[in-house]
């Protein structure tokens, strides 16, 4: 009788082992059969979309007159990038004051800037730009590129929200680690520097155009009210024609007193649709390199492209 009980125990033990193996096998099979994570799908889809966009090179050297620079136009209706100096177009550098588009966007969307009640009080410190030496509102701060105003705005946005928004926009390297701007060798006044001025944050001209499309394109995550408020301050008044409106922001940065980045980036609306553009100038010996020149070049290229 004892032997029979032992045999029965052995049979039961074998049955339990077999059942355990079956359950484990099913669990592994289920894990293998699960669809890829959503984030993986979105990355794959985005890569497929990017691969589907044509890039053509253009000879726009006549606009630059020997300056070291690049120009990019992204035309979503034709799914095409038109690029001059492709290597430089894909090289990341500091966005400088073009980043005011991004800080304004985030602040407007989150109620940190209310255009009708946006005046900030001047500290009394004398700055090199006389336009900054007074109380100033959002519209004038954007127009005069007032650094101390946007330094305050960015501090109000805060590190966590800024990081999240830059990652959503896929804004270059999304690196805000030098929040205070200590890497900037041209200025150590905290009121006039930060991670976006010759510091940790970097973006390429080609990426600038993609970011503009994410903000102002048909699939934008930002409210129409925010986009319109931003467009009002970005509009280039002298180019506001019935058939074409150009919107943009300049930016300029120096290293050890030498201009190494001069930008104008934005978009243009016409009856034919919207294009997104960026011009960046780099250090060039014995030639005028400034954001004003970058803006002039960009407007000429955009007008010729659209008209």
C-alpha angles and dihedrals in degrees: 000000000000091000091052091052091051091050090050091051091051092050091049092049092051090049092052091049092050091048091049091052091050092051092047091048092051091049092052091046091051091051091051093047096051114113117251117277116274092246090055091052092050093050091049092048091048091051090050090050092048091048089054093059114095121226119204127181122232130195102231094150092121090068092054098049094208097320120138102248152117139221130201130187120186114199108188094185089064094030090233140133115207109199139185114198097006096194092058091041089062096042116104122226138154114303092211112180095352082079088073085081089062098042089048091049094052094043094048093046092050099042094250089121117042104185094211092051104028106120115131124197120250113235093221093248111136113239129193091248109068091203088069096053097092143048106295139190130218098264094051093040090056093045094050093036091235106196098193091055094053092041086063092044092052092049088052090051089054133208099278096050092042092052092048093050094047091051090050090051091043087229106188113279092344088220113156094156092120092059093159094048097238091150091065105105093189099060134022097180105113091211089062104040145050145146091300096058113077089315140096101321115086135176136170125233090245090053090049091061092048091051091050089054091050089054102041104021128103093267096050118148091210126094122260089238092057092046092051093048090051093046090055092061095038096053114116099223098202090055098047098119129161091250100036137029121187123202126186154123132237126221135182134182136184135203115204089344096309122113108243100161129039118168146180116178135164141092142280129222123205138156087270094057139265130312128188121218145181134186122188128182123198133199111307123176118236094000130101109258114181142131088253090060091045089053092050092050093047094050092049092050093046093048092050091046095049104034 
